[in-house]
Amino acid sequence: MLNYIEVFDVIQVDPTTGREIWTGLTGTRSAVARDGYMIDPAAIVYCPREWLDERGYLDAALARKHPRRWGT
């Protein structure tokens, strides 16, 4: 059985417009906080821990190798 972990879309705020912009990253709560980003709390999903890289972010190439619905 796979060990799943919650991950979040990583967002930044555009300083000129105040709009939230997706960075293209998805990571654990601790990785996002460590790197000074914000999370999109509405975009929580769960993925196998094996799909995370050493920094705590989703390895998109690895996730694409397993085409299945892995989120909520």
Secondary structure as UniProt FT lines:
FT   STRAND          4..13
FT   TURN            15..17
FT   STRAND          20..27
FT   HELIX           29..34
FT   TURN            35..36
FT   STRAND          38..39
FT   HELIX           41..43
FT   STRAND          45..48
FT   HELIX           49..51
FT   TURN            54..55
FT   STRAND          57..58
FT   HELIX           60..64
//
